[in-house]
Amino acid sequence: MIKTIAAKRELELGTHRSIADFMSNLDHEYPKLNLWTLYVKANELHMNFYEDNMPSDRVKEHSEAVKELIEKLKRIQ
């Protein structure tokens, strides 16, 4: 979803850093949506996929944050 929004703005996101920078910019553009906080949780969940370091209750919590992030991104695409 993030890369889709970037592509519509004629931006290509090829690194984790470029995605983070883009999300930071979106968060500044839409401050009421709290996108950065949700993105950070999504990123932590992504890291957990490889590291398996989160307790299951936190995985569930972060999964809900990802759902919320997707719904909010749908509104701005």
PyMOL Python script that loads the backbone (N, CA, C, O; Angstrom):
from pymol import cmd

cmd.read_pdbstr("""\
ATOM      1  N   MET A   1       0.825  -1.185   0.000  1.00  0.00           N
ATOM      2  CA  MET A   1       0.000   0.000   0.000  1.00  0.00           C
ATOM      3  C   MET A   1       0.878   1.260   0.000  1.00  0.00           C
ATOM      4  O   MET A   1       0.585   2.231  -0.699  1.00  0.00           O
ATOM      5  N   ILE A   2       1.931   1.230   0.776  1.00  0.00           N
ATOM      6  CA  ILE A   2       2.835   2.381   0.845  1.00  0.00           C
ATOM      7  C   ILE A   2       3.477   2.644  -0.522  1.00  0.00           C
ATOM      8  O   ILE A   2       3.532   3.782  -0.988  1.00  0.00           O
ATOM      9  N   LYS A   3       3.953   1.585  -1.141  1.00  0.00           N
ATOM     10  CA  LYS A   3       4.599   1.733  -2.447  1.00  0.00           C
ATOM     11  C   LYS A   3       3.600   2.148  -3.522  1.00  0.00           C
ATOM     12  O   LYS A   3       3.971   2.835  -4.474  1.00  0.00           O
ATOM     13  N   THR A   4       2.355   1.748  -3.385  1.00  0.00           N
ATOM     14  CA  THR A   4       1.314   2.163  -4.325  1.00  0.00           C
ATOM     15  C   THR A   4       1.096   3.668  -4.250  1.00  0.00           C
ATOM     16  O   THR A   4       1.016   4.343  -5.277  1.00  0.00           O
ATOM     17  N   ILE A   5       1.002   4.185  -3.046  1.00  0.00           N
ATOM     18  CA  ILE A   5       0.813   5.629  -2.869  1.00  0.00           C
ATOM     19  C   ILE A   5       2.020   6.384  -3.422  1.00  0.00           C
ATOM     20  O   ILE A   5       1.866   7.408  -4.087  1.00  0.00           O
ATOM     21  N   ALA A   6       3.212   5.877  -3.144  1.00  0.00           N
ATOM     22  CA  ALA A   6       4.421   6.518  -3.661  1.00  0.00           C
ATOM     23  C   ALA A   6       4.435   6.501  -5.186  1.00  0.00           C
ATOM     24  O   ALA A   6       4.789   7.499  -5.815  1.00  0.00           O
ATOM     25  N   ALA A   7       4.054   5.382  -5.777  1.00  0.00           N
ATOM     26  CA  ALA A   7       4.050   5.275  -7.245  1.00  0.00           C
ATOM     27  C   ALA A   7       3.080   6.268  -7.865  1.00  0.00           C
ATOM     28  O   ALA A   7       3.362   6.834  -8.921  1.00  0.00           O
ATOM     29  N   LYS A   8       1.944   6.483  -7.221  1.00  0.00           N
ATOM     30  CA  LYS A   8       0.986   7.459  -7.734  1.00  0.00           C
ATOM     31  C   LYS A   8       1.548   8.872  -7.670  1.00  0.00           C
ATOM     32  O   LYS A   8       1.084   9.767  -8.376  1.00  0.00           O
ATOM     33  N   ARG A   9       2.541   9.063  -6.825  1.00  0.00           N
ATOM     34  CA  ARG A   9       3.218  10.356  -6.720  1.00  0.00           C
ATOM     35  C   ARG A   9       4.520  10.354  -7.531  1.00  0.00           C
ATOM     36  O   ARG A   9       5.356  11.247  -7.395  1.00  0.00           O
ATOM     37  N   GLU A  10       4.666   9.345  -8.364  1.00  0.00           N
ATOM     38  CA  GLU A  10       5.824   9.169  -9.227  1.00  0.00           C
ATOM     39  C   GLU A  10       7.128   9.046  -8.444  1.00  0.00           C
ATOM     40  O   GLU A  10       8.166   9.579  -8.838  1.00  0.00           O
ATOM     41  N   LEU A  11       7.046   8.326  -7.321  1.00  0.00           N
ATOM     42  CA  LEU A  11       8.216   8.045  -6.502  1.00  0.00           C
ATOM     43  C   LEU A  11       8.442   6.544  -6.480  1.00  0.00           C
ATOM     44  O   LEU A  11       7.489   5.764  -6.487  1.00  0.00           O
ATOM     45  N   GLU A  12       9.699   6.144  -6.454  1.00  0.00           N
ATOM     46  CA  GLU A  12      10.031   4.731  -6.352  1.00  0.00           C
ATOM     47  C   GLU A  12      10.740   4.502  -5.026  1.00  0.00           C
ATOM     48  O   GLU A  12      11.736   5.157  -4.721  1.00  0.00           O
ATOM     49  N   LEU A  13      10.223   3.578  -4.249  1.00  0.00           N
ATOM     50  CA  LEU A  13      10.795   3.270  -2.946  1.00  0.00           C
ATOM     51  C   LEU A  13      11.534   1.945  -3.051  1.00  0.00           C
ATOM     52  O   LEU A  13      10.918   0.891  -3.204  1.00  0.00           O
ATOM     53  N   GLY A  14      12.865   2.007  -2.966  1.00  0.00           N
ATOM     54  CA  GLY A  14      13.648   0.801  -3.166  1.00  0.00           C
ATOM     55  C   GLY A  14      14.369   0.293  -1.931  1.00  0.00           C
ATOM     56  O   GLY A  14      14.932  -0.801  -1.945  1.00  0.00           O
ATOM     57  N   THR A  15      14.354   1.083  -0.859  1.00  0.00           N
ATOM     58  CA  THR A  15      15.047   0.665   0.361  1.00  0.00           C
ATOM     59  C   THR A  15      14.124   0.859   1.553  1.00  0.00           C
ATOM     60  O   THR A  15      13.129   1.580   1.486  1.00  0.00           O
ATOM     61  N   HIS A  16      14.483   0.196   2.644  1.00  0.00           N
ATOM     62  CA  HIS A  16      13.707   0.396   3.875  1.00  0.00           C
ATOM     63  C   HIS A  16      13.770   1.857   4.305  1.00  0.00           C
ATOM     64  O   HIS A  16      12.794   2.413   4.809  1.00  0.00           O
ATOM     65  N   ARG A  17      14.933   2.468   4.098  1.00  0.00           N
ATOM     66  CA  ARG A  17      15.092   3.881   4.477  1.00  0.00           C
ATOM     67  C   ARG A  17      14.169   4.772   3.651  1.00  0.00           C
ATOM     68  O   ARG A  17      13.561   5.698   4.188  1.00  0.00           O
ATOM     69  N   SER A  18      14.060   4.500   2.356  1.00  0.00           N
ATOM     70  CA  SER A  18      13.196   5.333   1.516  1.00  0.00           C
ATOM     71  C   SER A  18      11.733   5.174   1.914  1.00  0.00           C
ATOM     72  O   SER A  18      10.959   6.129   1.845  1.00  0.00           O
ATOM     73  N   ILE A  19      11.359   3.978   2.327  1.00  0.00           N
ATOM     74  CA  ILE A  19       9.980   3.758   2.803  1.00  0.00           C
ATOM     75  C   ILE A  19       9.755   4.535   4.089  1.00  0.00           C
ATOM     76  O   ILE A  19       8.727   5.193   4.250  1.00  0.00           O
ATOM     77  N   ALA A  20      10.713   4.460   5.004  1.00  0.00           N
ATOM     78  CA  ALA A  20      10.586   5.191   6.269  1.00  0.00           C
ATOM     79  C   ALA A  20      10.522   6.700   6.030  1.00  0.00           C
ATOM     80  O   ALA A  20       9.708   7.393   6.640  1.00  0.00           O
ATOM     81  N   ASP A  21      11.371   7.202   5.152  1.00  0.00           N
ATOM     82  CA  ASP A  21      11.346   8.634   4.834  1.00  0.00           C
ATOM     83  C   ASP A  21       9.994   9.034   4.243  1.00  0.00           C
ATOM     84  O   ASP A  21       9.433  10.069   4.601  1.00  0.00           O
ATOM     85  N   PHE A  22       9.480   8.207   3.339  1.00  0.00           N
ATOM     86  CA  PHE A  22       8.191   8.495   2.717  1.00  0.00           C
ATOM     87  C   PHE A  22       7.074   8.489   3.764  1.00  0.00           C
ATOM     88  O   PHE A  22       6.199   9.354   3.751  1.00  0.00           O
ATOM     89  N   MET A  23       7.110   7.513   4.663  1.00  0.00           N
ATOM     90  CA  MET A  23       6.081   7.457   5.709  1.00  0.00           C
ATOM     91  C   MET A  23       6.191   8.647   6.660  1.00  0.00           C
ATOM     92  O   MET A  23       5.177   9.158   7.136  1.00  0.00           O
ATOM     93  N   SER A  24       7.396   9.082   6.932  1.00  0.00           N
ATOM     94  CA  SER A  24       7.579  10.265   7.762  1.00  0.00           C
ATOM     95  C   SER A  24       6.958  11.488   7.083  1.00  0.00           C
ATOM     96  O   SER A  24       6.291  12.297   7.726  1.00  0.00           O
ATOM     97  N   ASN A  25       7.189  11.605   5.784  1.00  0.00           N
ATOM     98  CA  ASN A  25       6.596  12.712   5.029  1.00  0.00           C
ATOM     99  C   ASN A  25       5.067  12.634   5.028  1.00  0.00           C
ATOM    100  O   ASN A  25       4.389  13.645   5.208  1.00  0.00           O
ATOM    101  N   LEU A  26       4.529  11.424   4.823  1.00  0.00           N
ATOM    102  CA  LEU A  26       3.066  11.268   4.858  1.00  0.00           C
ATOM    103  C   LEU A  26       2.511  11.634   6.232  1.00  0.00           C
ATOM    104  O   LEU A  26       1.445  12.240   6.344  1.00  0.00           O
ATOM    105  N   ASP A  27       3.243  11.260   7.263  1.00  0.00           N
ATOM    106  CA  ASP A  27       2.807  11.580   8.626  1.00  0.00           C
ATOM    107  C   ASP A  27       2.749  13.092   8.831  1.00  0.00           C
ATOM    108  O   ASP A  27       1.842  13.597   9.492  1.00  0.00           O
ATOM    109  N   HIS A  28       3.717  13.812   8.266  1.00  0.00           N
ATOM    110  CA  HIS A  28       3.694  15.283   8.361  1.00  0.00           C
ATOM    111  C   HIS A  28       2.567  15.874   7.513  1.00  0.00           C
ATOM    112  O   HIS A  28       1.970  16.889   7.873  1.00  0.00           O
ATOM    113  N   GLU A  29       2.291  15.232   6.401  1.00  0.00           N
ATOM    114  CA  GLU A  29       1.236  15.700   5.507  1.00  0.00           C
ATOM    115  C   GLU A  29      -0.162  15.456   6.097  1.00  0.00           C
ATOM    116  O   GLU A  29      -1.079  16.252   5.894  1.00  0.00           O
ATOM    117  N   TYR A  30      -0.308  14.351   6.823  1.00  0.00           N
ATOM    118  CA  TYR A  30      -1.600  13.967   7.422  1.00  0.00           C
ATOM    119  C   TYR A  30      -1.412  13.695   8.915  1.00  0.00           C
ATOM    120  O   TYR A  30      -1.556  12.555   9.356  1.00  0.00           O
ATOM    121  N   PRO A  31      -1.096  14.723   9.690  1.00  0.00           N
ATOM    122  CA  PRO A  31      -0.739  14.496  11.102  1.00  0.00           C
ATOM    123  C   PRO A  31      -1.857  13.876  11.951  1.00  0.00           C
ATOM    124  O   PRO A  31      -1.574  13.185  12.930  1.00  0.00           O
ATOM    125  N   LYS A  32      -3.076  14.108  11.597  1.00  0.00           N
ATOM    126  CA  LYS A  32      -4.180  13.570  12.406  1.00  0.00           C
ATOM    127  C   LYS A  32      -4.348  12.060  12.251  1.00  0.00           C
ATOM    128  O   LYS A  32      -5.026  11.431  13.063  1.00  0.00           O
ATOM    129  N   LEU A  33      -3.743  11.475  11.227  1.00  0.00           N
ATOM    130  CA  LEU A  33      -3.905  10.035  10.993  1.00  0.00           C
ATOM    131  C   LEU A  33      -2.937   9.172  11.801  1.00  0.00           C
ATOM    132  O   LEU A  33      -3.097   7.953  11.861  1.00  0.00           O
ATOM    133  N   ASN A  34      -1.942   9.792  12.418  1.00  0.00           N
ATOM    134  CA  ASN A  34      -1.007   9.048  13.266  1.00  0.00           C
ATOM    135  C   ASN A  34      -0.294   7.931  12.485  1.00  0.00           C
ATOM    136  O   ASN A  34      -0.092   6.835  13.008  1.00  0.00           O
ATOM    137  N   LEU A  35       0.080   8.215  11.249  1.00  0.00           N
ATOM    138  CA  LEU A  35       0.648   7.195  10.377  1.00  0.00           C
ATOM    139  C   LEU A  35       2.011   6.684  10.850  1.00  0.00           C
ATOM    140  O   LEU A  35       2.306   5.496  10.723  1.00  0.00           O
ATOM    141  N   TRP A  36       2.828   7.565  11.385  1.00  0.00           N
ATOM    142  CA  TRP A  36       4.169   7.141  11.777  1.00  0.00           C
ATOM    143  C   TRP A  36       4.125   6.085  12.881  1.00  0.00           C
ATOM    144  O   TRP A  36       4.826   5.076  12.800  1.00  0.00           O
ATOM    145  N   THR A  37       3.322   6.307  13.889  1.00  0.00           N
ATOM    146  CA  THR A  37       3.223   5.347  14.994  1.00  0.00           C
ATOM    147  C   THR A  37       2.758   3.985  14.485  1.00  0.00           C
ATOM    148  O   THR A  37       3.285   2.949  14.892  1.00  0.00           O
ATOM    149  N   LEU A  38       1.777   3.993  13.600  1.00  0.00           N
ATOM    150  CA  LEU A  38       1.280   2.740  13.038  1.00  0.00           C
ATOM    151  C   LEU A  38       2.333   2.084  12.154  1.00  0.00           C
ATOM    152  O   LEU A  38       2.493   0.864  12.178  1.00  0.00           O
ATOM    153  N   TYR A  39       3.044   2.883  11.382  1.00  0.00           N
ATOM    154  CA  TYR A  39       4.105   2.353  10.528  1.00  0.00           C
ATOM    155  C   TYR A  39       5.205   1.689  11.370  1.00  0.00           C
ATOM    156  O   TYR A  39       5.690   0.613  11.021  1.00  0.00           O
ATOM    157  N   VAL A  40       5.586   2.322  12.458  1.00  0.00           N
ATOM    158  CA  VAL A  40       6.628   1.759  13.322  1.00  0.00           C
ATOM    159  C   VAL A  40       6.199   0.386  13.837  1.00  0.00           C
ATOM    160  O   VAL A  40       7.008  -0.540  13.888  1.00  0.00           O
ATOM    161  N   LYS A  41       4.948   0.256  14.213  1.00  0.00           N
ATOM    162  CA  LYS A  41       4.453  -1.049  14.674  1.00  0.00           C
ATOM    163  C   LYS A  41       4.472  -2.070  13.539  1.00  0.00           C
ATOM    164  O   LYS A  41       4.814  -3.234  13.749  1.00  0.00           O
ATOM    165  N   ALA A  42       4.109  -1.635  12.350  1.00  0.00           N
ATOM    166  CA  ALA A  42       4.145  -2.538  11.197  1.00  0.00           C
ATOM    167  C   ALA A  42       5.580  -2.980  10.923  1.00  0.00           C
ATOM    168  O   ALA A  42       5.829  -4.150  10.632  1.00  0.00           O
ATOM    169  N   ASN A  43       6.511  -2.053  11.016  1.00  0.00           N
ATOM    170  CA  ASN A  43       7.909  -2.374  10.776  1.00  0.00           C
ATOM    171  C   ASN A  43       8.451  -3.327  11.846  1.00  0.00           C
ATOM    172  O   ASN A  43       9.218  -4.238  11.536  1.00  0.00           O
ATOM    173  N   GLU A  44       8.058  -3.120  13.085  1.00  0.00           N
ATOM    174  CA  GLU A  44       8.478  -4.026  14.156  1.00  0.00           C
ATOM    175  C   GLU A  44       7.929  -5.434  13.910  1.00  0.00           C
ATOM    176  O   GLU A  44       8.615  -6.425  14.159  1.00  0.00           O
ATOM    177  N   LEU A  45       6.712  -5.514  13.430  1.00  0.00           N
ATOM    178  CA  LEU A  45       6.124  -6.809  13.111  1.00  0.00           C
ATOM    179  C   LEU A  45       6.883  -7.472  11.964  1.00  0.00           C
ATOM    180  O   LEU A  45       7.102  -8.683  11.974  1.00  0.00           O
ATOM    181  N   HIS A  46       7.281  -6.677  10.984  1.00  0.00           N
ATOM    182  CA  HIS A  46       8.086  -7.189   9.873  1.00  0.00           C
ATOM    183  C   HIS A  46       9.415  -7.747  10.390  1.00  0.00           C
ATOM    184  O   HIS A  46       9.835  -8.830   9.982  1.00  0.00           O
ATOM    185  N   MET A  47      10.065  -7.020  11.273  1.00  0.00           N
ATOM    186  CA  MET A  47      11.327  -7.495  11.845  1.00  0.00           C
ATOM    187  C   MET A  47      11.111  -8.766  12.655  1.00  0.00           C
ATOM    188  O   MET A  47      11.952  -9.665  12.641  1.00  0.00           O
ATOM    189  N   ASN A  48       9.994  -8.842  13.357  1.00  0.00           N
ATOM    190  CA  ASN A  48       9.699 -10.028  14.146  1.00  0.00           C
ATOM    191  C   ASN A  48       9.561 -11.272  13.286  1.00  0.00           C
ATOM    192  O   ASN A  48       9.856 -12.376  13.744  1.00  0.00           O
ATOM    193  N   PHE A  49       9.121 -11.111  12.054  1.00  0.00           N
ATOM    194  CA  PHE A  49       9.003 -12.246  11.146  1.00  0.00           C
ATOM    195  C   PHE A  49      10.349 -12.956  11.010  1.00  0.00           C
ATOM    196  O   PHE A  49      10.407 -14.183  10.929  1.00  0.00           O
ATOM    197  N   TYR A  50      11.417 -12.182  10.986  1.00  0.00           N
ATOM    198  CA  TYR A  50      12.750 -12.746  10.831  1.00  0.00           C
ATOM    199  C   TYR A  50      13.414 -13.094  12.164  1.00  0.00           C
ATOM    200  O   TYR A  50      14.177 -14.056  12.250  1.00  0.00           O
ATOM    201  N   GLU A  51      13.123 -12.319  13.188  1.00  0.00           N
ATOM    202  CA  GLU A  51      13.819 -12.467  14.466  1.00  0.00           C
ATOM    203  C   GLU A  51      13.039 -13.274  15.505  1.00  0.00           C
ATOM    204  O   GLU A  51      13.639 -13.851  16.412  1.00  0.00           O
ATOM    205  N   ASP A  52      11.716 -13.319  15.385  1.00  0.00           N
ATOM    206  CA  ASP A  52      10.855 -14.025  16.341  1.00  0.00           C
ATOM    207  C   ASP A  52      11.165 -13.621  17.782  1.00  0.00           C
ATOM    208  O   ASP A  52      11.447 -14.464  18.634  1.00  0.00           O
ATOM    209  N   ASN A  53      11.106 -12.314  18.031  1.00  0.00           N
ATOM    210  CA  ASN A  53      11.461 -11.810  19.350  1.00  0.00           C
ATOM    211  C   ASN A  53      10.291 -11.180  20.113  1.00  0.00           C
ATOM    212  O   ASN A  53      10.477 -10.706  21.234  1.00  0.00           O
ATOM    213  N   MET A  54       9.097 -11.169  19.529  1.00  0.00           N
ATOM    214  CA  MET A  54       7.968 -10.520  20.185  1.00  0.00           C
ATOM    215  C   MET A  54       7.059 -11.543  20.849  1.00  0.00           C
ATOM    216  O   MET A  54       6.814 -12.615  20.294  1.00  0.00           O
ATOM    217  N   PRO A  55       6.559 -11.213  22.040  1.00  0.00           N
ATOM    218  CA  PRO A  55       5.548 -12.073  22.660  1.00  0.00           C
ATOM    219  C   PRO A  55       4.274 -12.077  21.809  1.00  0.00           C
ATOM    220  O   PRO A  55       3.989 -11.107  21.107  1.00  0.00           O
ATOM    221  N   SER A  56       3.535 -13.137  21.874  1.00  0.00           N
ATOM    222  CA  SER A  56       2.362 -13.293  21.004  1.00  0.00           C
ATOM    223  C   SER A  56       1.316 -12.204  21.209  1.00  0.00           C
ATOM    224  O   SER A  56       0.651 -11.811  20.251  1.00  0.00           O
ATOM    225  N   ASP A  57       1.154 -11.706  22.436  1.00  0.00           N
ATOM    226  CA  ASP A  57       0.172 -10.642  22.645  1.00  0.00           C
ATOM    227  C   ASP A  57       0.578  -9.367  21.915  1.00  0.00           C
ATOM    228  O   ASP A  57      -0.281  -8.622  21.444  1.00  0.00           O
ATOM    229  N   ARG A  58       1.881  -9.113  21.817  1.00  0.00           N
ATOM    230  CA  ARG A  58       2.362  -7.935  21.088  1.00  0.00           C
ATOM    231  C   ARG A  58       2.222  -8.136  19.578  1.00  0.00           C
ATOM    232  O   ARG A  58       1.960  -7.181  18.847  1.00  0.00           O
ATOM    233  N   VAL A  59       2.394  -9.360  19.116  1.00  0.00           N
ATOM    234  CA  VAL A  59       2.195  -9.649  17.698  1.00  0.00           C
ATOM    235  C   VAL A  59       0.753  -9.336  17.325  1.00  0.00           C
ATOM    236  O   VAL A  59       0.497  -8.708  16.297  1.00  0.00           O
ATOM    237  N   LYS A  60      -0.182  -9.770  18.150  1.00  0.00           N
ATOM    238  CA  LYS A  60      -1.606  -9.496  17.889  1.00  0.00           C
ATOM    239  C   LYS A  60      -1.874  -7.994  17.895  1.00  0.00           C
ATOM    240  O   LYS A  60      -2.571  -7.487  17.016  1.00  0.00           O
ATOM    241  N   GLU A  61      -1.335  -7.287  18.866  1.00  0.00           N
ATOM    242  CA  GLU A  61      -1.502  -5.828  18.962  1.00  0.00           C
ATOM    243  C   GLU A  61      -0.943  -5.132  17.719  1.00  0.00           C
ATOM    244  O   GLU A  61      -1.590  -4.251  17.151  1.00  0.00           O
ATOM    245  N   HIS A  62       0.237  -5.524  17.310  1.00  0.00           N
ATOM    246  CA  HIS A  62       0.852  -4.916  16.137  1.00  0.00           C
ATOM    247  C   HIS A  62       0.094  -5.277  14.855  1.00  0.00           C
ATOM    248  O   HIS A  62       0.017  -4.472  13.926  1.00  0.00           O
ATOM    249  N   SER A  63      -0.453  -6.466  14.813  1.00  0.00           N
ATOM    250  CA  SER A  63      -1.264  -6.865  13.654  1.00  0.00           C
ATOM    251  C   SER A  63      -2.484  -5.966  13.510  1.00  0.00           C
ATOM    252  O   SER A  63      -2.863  -5.600  12.397  1.00  0.00           O
ATOM    253  N   GLU A  64      -3.083  -5.619  14.608  1.00  0.00           N
ATOM    254  CA  GLU A  64      -4.227  -4.700  14.584  1.00  0.00           C
ATOM    255  C   GLU A  64      -3.791  -3.319  14.102  1.00  0.00           C
ATOM    256  O   GLU A  64      -4.527  -2.649  13.377  1.00  0.00           O
ATOM    257  N   ALA A  65      -2.601  -2.898  14.502  1.00  0.00           N
ATOM    258  CA  ALA A  65      -2.073  -1.610  14.046  1.00  0.00           C
ATOM    259  C   ALA A  65      -1.861  -1.620  12.535  1.00  0.00           C
ATOM    260  O   ALA A  65      -2.107  -0.617  11.864  1.00  0.00           O
ATOM    261  N   VAL A  66      -1.406  -2.749  12.002  1.00  0.00           N
ATOM    262  CA  VAL A  66      -1.205  -2.861  10.553  1.00  0.00           C
ATOM    263  C   VAL A  66      -2.542  -2.721   9.829  1.00  0.00           C
ATOM    264  O   VAL A  66      -2.627  -2.033   8.812  1.00  0.00           O
ATOM    265  N   LYS A  67      -3.565  -3.356  10.337  1.00  0.00           N
ATOM    266  CA  LYS A  67      -4.905  -3.239   9.736  1.00  0.00           C
ATOM    267  C   LYS A  67      -5.363  -1.780   9.741  1.00  0.00           C
ATOM    268  O   LYS A  67      -5.904  -1.284   8.753  1.00  0.00           O
ATOM    269  N   GLU A  68      -5.137  -1.106  10.864  1.00  0.00           N
ATOM    270  CA  GLU A  68      -5.516   0.309  10.967  1.00  0.00           C
ATOM    271  C   GLU A  68      -4.712   1.163   9.983  1.00  0.00           C
ATOM    272  O   GLU A  68      -5.261   2.061   9.345  1.00  0.00           O
ATOM    273  N   LEU A  69      -3.422   0.883   9.864  1.00  0.00           N
ATOM    274  CA  LEU A  69      -2.579   1.626   8.930  1.00  0.00           C
ATOM    275  C   LEU A  69      -3.080   1.454   7.500  1.00  0.00           C
ATOM    276  O   LEU A  69      -3.178   2.427   6.752  1.00  0.00           O
ATOM    277  N   ILE A  70      -3.393   0.240   7.127  1.00  0.00           N
ATOM    278  CA  ILE A  70      -3.883  -0.017   5.772  1.00  0.00           C
ATOM    279  C   ILE A  70      -5.165   0.746   5.510  1.00  0.00           C
ATOM    280  O   ILE A  70      -5.316   1.351   4.449  1.00  0.00           O
ATOM    281  N   GLU A  71      -6.086   0.729   6.451  1.00  0.00           N
ATOM    282  CA  GLU A  71      -7.347   1.455   6.264  1.00  0.00           C
ATOM    283  C   GLU A  71      -7.102   2.954   6.114  1.00  0.00           C
ATOM    284  O   GLU A  71      -7.747   3.607   5.293  1.00  0.00           O
ATOM    285  N   LYS A  72      -6.197   3.490   6.880  1.00  0.00           N
ATOM    286  CA  LYS A  72      -5.896   4.920   6.778  1.00  0.00           C
ATOM    287  C   LYS A  72      -5.196   5.249   5.466  1.00  0.00           C
ATOM    288  O   LYS A  72      -5.469   6.285   4.859  1.00  0.00           O
ATOM    289  N   LEU A  73      -4.305   4.382   5.028  1.00  0.00           N
ATOM    290  CA  LEU A  73      -3.634   4.611   3.751  1.00  0.00           C
ATOM    291  C   LEU A  73      -4.603   4.527   2.578  1.00  0.00           C
ATOM    292  O   LEU A  73      -4.436   5.230   1.582  1.00  0.00           O
ATOM    293  N   LYS A  74      -5.593   3.688   2.689  1.00  0.00           N
ATOM    294  CA  LYS A  74      -6.611   3.592   1.643  1.00  0.00           C
ATOM    295  C   LYS A  74      -7.333   4.934   1.452  1.00  0.00           C
ATOM    296  O   LYS A  74      -7.712   5.293   0.337  1.00  0.00           O
ATOM    297  N   ARG A  75      -7.515   5.661   2.548  1.00  0.00           N
ATOM    298  CA  ARG A  75      -8.208   6.953   2.474  1.00  0.00           C
ATOM    299  C   ARG A  75      -7.422   8.009   1.715  1.00  0.00           C
ATOM    300  O   ARG A  75      -8.007   8.914   1.120  1.00  0.00           O
ATOM    301  N   ILE A  76      -6.107   7.899   1.734  1.00  0.00           N
ATOM    302  CA  ILE A  76      -5.295   8.963   1.127  1.00  0.00           C
ATOM    303  C   ILE A  76      -4.743   8.574  -0.243  1.00  0.00           C
ATOM    304  O   ILE A  76      -4.143   9.406  -0.923  1.00  0.00           O
ATOM    305  N   GLN A  77      -4.936   7.342  -0.650  1.00  0.00           N
ATOM    306  CA  GLN A  77      -4.375   6.953  -1.952  1.00  0.00           C
ATOM    307  C   GLN A  77      -5.195   7.575  -3.020  1.00  0.00           C
ATOM    308  O   GLN A  77      -4.912   7.388  -4.204  1.00  0.00           O
TER     309      GLN A  77
END
""", "prot")
cmd.dss("prot")
cmd.show_as("cartoon", "prot")
cmd.util.cbc("prot")
cmd.orient("prot")
